[in-house]
Amino acid sequence: MNIKKIEIFTAIVCSFSLFSACTTSKKNDIHPNSSQIITSLAPTTPFDANTLDGVLATIADQVILLSDLQQAIFISTNGQTRLSPNGRLYGGNLVPQQASQIMESIINQKVLQVKAIELGLDVSEDDLSKQIDNFLKQRGFSEEELQNQLAKSGKSMKEYRQEFKNEVLKQELIGRVISSLVSVSDDEVKSFYLQQTGSIKQVSSVKLRSLLIKIPENEQTDPLNSELIKIISKKIEDGESFIKLVKEYSMASDATQTEGILPPRPVAELPAPIREKISNLSMNQVVGPFILGSSVFYFQYLGATFSEDSDLLKNFGHWKSKLQDIKFNERLSEYLLSERKKLKANIRPFQFSH
């Protein structure tokens, strides 16, 4: 089941993010029992089943409440699922894994908010008003309609503007810090395309770098277990420069001059072990050792050339954008994980269940 998207007005009230936890004056009615308690203890133990509200997580000096998570789940499922303090999900089709993703999203949003403040990012009131106006116009709604929806949700315009501002600053932070870390070369796009489609028939030629080791007669029965091959394999595993290893160990007569680069070859002319792996190789990935004839080879994949009428070249922009999105999300995840540690994010033990 895919989590339902928030209706457009709810999206306006809760700013840009599907999982942003907007505060509200509406009381939580999962446990209307008068014995409910509010806890403000540091998040080191699970919530009691009768807890009304409490600290779910702390990031630096910022706090995320149980009610923030409850409301985010309620909104994300279009009001179908409610969350009890002990993690039980009531109603709807939301599964624990999806609920956990919502909680992670709330925490990450708070991390970005803290970092935006740390970096001194800001937006003027005039610019904020312009961005809100543009946001509403793009969706065909008036300020009066926004005011009406805010009134229904028990939220003031001041609160909404602050939430909107937080989101603007988070987007600026992401653009400034994360986008600069994302770069995609044409060869990476080609490798990505092959990995996704396995369509090597569209490849006209492949570029490789090789490291050749001639097998001594006394080691021909089991050449892959020779000491030299073990040493080279270990250095490759440890991430040493393959060009350096080629110059140091390759027994090809022109290795020093060519650095092991081979002329581009059609797929059909590649050694079988390489041809079988082409669709799964990343740029500069080294594979081997392979026994070919009386020698042992290592190969480094340097990219492929596609035929002019290939699907990749016709839709290159699409595939490049897809890879950029993947890399962006990877860099963002790495950044958030690193910053959580730096900010000493403290998250209360919380287990979702049906």
C-alpha positions in Angstrom: 0.0 0.0 0.0 1.3 3.4 -0.9 0.8 6.1 1.7 -1.9 8.5 0.3 -0.8 12.0 -0.5 -2.3 14.8 1.5 -5.1 16.7 -0.1 -4.0 20.0 -1.6 -5.3 22.2 1.2 -3.7 20.0 3.8 -0.5 20.3 1.9 -0.9 24.1 2.0 -1.5 24.1 5.7 1.4 21.7 6.4 3.8 23.5 4.0 5.6 21.6 1.3 6.5 18.3 3.0 4.1 15.3 3.1 5.4 14.3 6.5 5.9 17.7 8.2 4.4 17.5 11.6 2.3 20.6 12.0 1.2 21.6 15.4 -2.5 21.9 16.1 -4.9 22.8 18.8 -7.0 19.7 18.1 -6.9 17.2 21.0 -5.7 13.6 20.4 -8.7 11.3 21.0 -7.0 7.9 20.7 -7.1 7.5 24.5 -9.6 10.0 25.9 -9.2 8.4 29.3 -8.7 10.9 32.1 -5.9 8.9 33.5 -3.6 9.9 30.6 -0.4 11.6 31.6 1.9 14.0 29.8 5.6 13.2 30.0 8.6 15.4 29.4 11.2 12.9 30.4 14.3 12.5 28.2 13.6 9.9 25.5 15.3 6.8 27.0 12.4 4.5 27.6 9.2 3.7 25.6 6.0 5.6 26.2 3.4 4.3 28.7 0.2 3.2 27.0 -1.7 6.0 28.7 0.7 8.8 27.8 -1.1 11.8 26.3 2.0 13.4 24.9 5.7 13.5 25.5 9.2 13.9 24.0 9.8 11.5 21.1 13.2 12.8 20.1 15.6 15.6 20.7 17.9 17.1 18.1 20.3 19.7 19.6 17.8 22.0 21.4 14.9 21.0 19.3 12.1 18.7 20.4 9.8 16.3 18.5 6.7 15.3 20.4 4.7 12.1 20.2 1.7 14.2 19.0 3.8 15.4 16.1 4.2 11.8 14.9 0.6 11.0 15.6 -0.6 13.9 13.5 1.8 13.2 10.7 0.5 9.6 10.4 -3.1 10.8 10.6 -2.5 13.4 7.8 -0.4 11.0 5.7 -3.2 8.4 5.6 -5.9 11.0 4.9 -7.3 10.4 8.4 -7.5 6.7 8.2 -4.8 5.6 10.6 -4.2 6.7 14.2 -1.2 5.9 16.4 -1.4 5.0 20.1 1.5 6.0 22.5 2.7 2.4 22.6 3.2 2.3 18.8 0.0 0.5 17.8 -1.6 1.5 14.5 -5.4 1.7 14.4 -7.4 1.8 11.2 -6.3 2.1 7.5 -3.7 0.1 5.7 -0.5 1.7 7.0 2.0 -0.9 7.9 4.7 -0.5 10.6 7.5 -0.1 8.1 5.7 2.9 6.5 5.0 4.4 9.9 8.7 4.1 10.7 9.5 5.9 7.4 7.2 8.7 8.5 9.0 9.0 11.8 12.4 9.0 10.1 11.2 11.8 7.8 10.0 14.0 10.7 13.4 13.5 12.4 15.3 14.3 9.2 13.2 17.4 8.7 14.1 18.6 12.2 17.8 18.0 11.5 17.7 20.1 8.4 15.9 22.8 10.3 18.6 22.9 13.0 21.4 23.0 10.3 19.7 25.8 8.5 19.7 27.8 11.8 23.3 26.9 12.4 24.4 28.2 9.0 22.5 31.4 9.5 20.2 31.0 6.6 17.3 33.4 6.6 14.5 34.8 4.4 13.0 38.3 4.8 9.3 38.7 5.5 8.7 40.3 2.1 10.4 37.4 0.3 8.4 35.0 2.4 5.1 36.7 1.5 6.1 36.5 -2.2 6.9 32.8 -2.0 3.7 32.0 -0.2 1.7 34.0 -2.8 3.5 32.1 -5.6 2.9 28.8 -3.9 -0.9 29.6 -3.7 -1.1 30.9 -7.3 0.6 27.8 -8.6 -2.1 25.7 -7.0 -5.0 28.0 -7.9 -6.0 29.1 -4.3 -6.5 32.4 -2.8 -5.3 33.8 0.6 -8.9 33.8 1.8 -9.2 30.1 1.1 -5.9 29.5 2.9 -7.3 31.5 5.9 -10.4 29.4 6.0 -8.4 26.2 5.9 -6.1 27.4 8.7 -9.1 28.2 10.8 -10.5 24.7 10.4 -7.2 23.2 11.5 -6.8 25.5 14.5 -3.7 27.1 13.1 -2.8 30.8 12.9 -1.3 32.6 9.9 1.7 33.3 12.1 2.3 29.6 12.7 1.8 28.8 9.1 4.3 31.5 8.0 6.8 30.1 10.4 6.3 26.5 9.1 6.6 27.8 5.5 9.7 29.7 6.3 11.3 26.6 7.9 10.6 24.7 4.8 12.1 27.4 2.5 15.2 27.4 4.6 15.5 23.6 4.5 15.2 23.7 0.7 17.9 26.4 0.6 20.2 24.3 2.8 19.7 21.2 0.6 20.4 23.2 -2.5 23.5 24.8 -1.0 25.0 21.7 0.7 23.7 18.6 -1.1 23.3 19.7 -4.7 27.0 20.7 -4.9 27.9 17.2 -4.0 26.0 15.6 -6.9 27.8 15.3 -10.3 27.1 12.7 -13.0 29.3 12.1 -16.0 28.1 10.8 -19.3 30.0 7.5 -18.8 28.3 7.0 -15.4 24.9 7.5 -17.1 25.8 4.8 -19.7 26.9 2.4 -16.9 23.7 3.1 -15.0 21.6 2.5 -18.2 23.3 -0.9 -18.7 22.8 -1.8 -15.1 19.1 -0.9 -15.2 18.2 -2.5 -18.6 21.0 -5.0 -19.4 20.7 -3.9 -23.0 24.2 -4.5 -24.2 23.0 -5.0 -27.8 22.9 -1.2 -28.1 26.7 -1.0 -27.2 29.0 -0.5 -30.2 32.3 -0.7 -28.3 33.7 -1.0 -24.8 36.8 0.7 -23.3 39.0 -1.3 -20.9 42.3 -1.1 -19.0 44.1 -4.3 -18.5 46.8 -5.7 -16.1 48.5 -8.8 -17.6 50.4 -11.4 -15.6 52.2 -14.2 -17.5 51.9 -17.5 -15.8 55.2 -19.2 -15.0 55.4 -22.9 -16.1 55.7 -24.1 -12.5 52.4 -22.3 -11.5 50.2 -23.2 -14.5 48.3 -25.9 -12.5 46.8 -23.3 -10.1 47.8 -19.8 -11.2 45.1 -17.9 -9.3 46.7 -19.0 -6.0 50.2 -17.7 -6.8 51.7 -15.2 -4.4 51.8 -12.5 -7.0 48.1 -12.8 -7.9 47.2 -12.8 -4.2 49.3 -9.6 -3.6 47.7 -7.8 -6.6 44.2 -8.9 -5.6 44.7 -7.6 -2.0 45.9 -4.2 -3.2 42.9 -3.9 -5.5 40.7 -4.8 -2.6 42.4 -2.2 -0.5 41.6 0.5 -3.1 45.0 1.1 -4.6 45.2 3.0 -7.9 44.8 0.5 -10.7 47.0 2.6 -13.0 49.7 2.4 -10.4 49.3 -1.4 -10.2 49.4 -1.7 -14.0 52.7 0.2 -14.1 54.1 -1.8 -11.3 53.0 -5.3 -12.1 51.7 -5.6 -15.7 53.9 -7.7 -18.0 52.5 -6.2 -21.2 55.4 -4.7 -23.2 53.6 -1.3 -23.6 52.1 -1.1 -20.0 54.1 1.9 -18.9 53.4 3.9 -22.0 49.7 3.1 -22.4 48.9 2.6 -18.7 47.1 -0.6 -19.8 44.5 1.1 -21.9 43.2 -1.2 -24.7 41.7 -0.1 -28.0 37.9 0.1 -27.9 36.4 -3.3 -28.7 33.0 -4.5 -29.9 31.1 -6.4 -27.3 31.3 -9.6 -29.4 35.1 -9.5 -29.3 35.4 -9.1 -25.5 36.7 -12.0 -23.4 33.7 -14.0 -22.3 34.2 -13.3 -18.5 34.0 -9.5 -19.3 31.2 -9.7 -21.8 29.0 -11.5 -19.2 29.7 -8.8 -16.6 29.3 -5.6 -18.8 25.7 -4.9 -17.7 26.7 -4.9 -14.0 29.9 -2.9 -14.1 30.3 0.6 -12.6 32.7 3.2 -14.0 36.3 2.3 -13.1 35.3 -0.9 -11.5 38.1 -3.6 -11.6 37.2 -7.2 -12.2 39.4 -10.3 -12.2 41.6 -12.2 -12.0 40.7 -14.2 -15.2 42.7 -16.9 -16.9 42.9 -16.2 -20.6 45.2 -18.5 -22.5 48.6 -18.6 -20.7 48.1 -15.4 -18.8 46.1 -13.9 -15.9 44.2 -10.7 -16.5 42.6 -8.0 -14.4 40.3 -5.5 -16.3 39.1 -2.0 -15.4 35.9 -0.9 -17.0 36.3 2.6 -18.6 32.9 3.0 -20.3 31.0 2.1 -23.4 30.0 3.7 -26.7 26.4 3.3 -27.8 25.1 3.2 -31.3 23.6 6.5 -32.5 20.0 5.1 -32.8 20.1 3.5 -29.3 17.4 4.1 -26.8 19.9 5.6 -24.4 21.0 8.3 -26.7 17.4 9.1 -27.6 16.4 9.4 -24.0 19.8 10.5 -22.5 18.3 13.4 -20.5 15.8 11.1 -18.8 18.4 8.6 -17.7 20.8 11.3 -16.5 18.0 12.9 -14.4 17.1 9.5 -12.9 20.7 8.9 -11.9 21.1 12.4 -10.5 18.0 11.8 -8.3 19.5 8.6 -7.0 22.8 10.2 -6.2 21.1 13.2 -4.7 19.2 10.9 -2.3 22.3 9.0 -1.5 24.2 12.2 -0.6 21.3 13.5 1.4 21.0 10.3 3.4 24.7 10.3 4.1 24.5 14.0 5.2 21.6 13.4 7.5 23.2 10.4 9.1 26.4 12.4 9.7 24.6 15.4 11.1 22.4 13.3 13.4 25.6 12.0 15.0 27.1 15.5 15.3 23.8 16.9 16.8 23.6 13.9 19.1 20.0 13.1 18.1 18.4 11.2 20.9 15.4 9.1 19.8 13.1 7.4 22.3 12.7 3.6 21.7 9.5 3.2 19.7 8.1 0.0 18.1 5.2 0.1 15.6 2.7 -2.7 15.5 -0.9 -3.5 14.4 
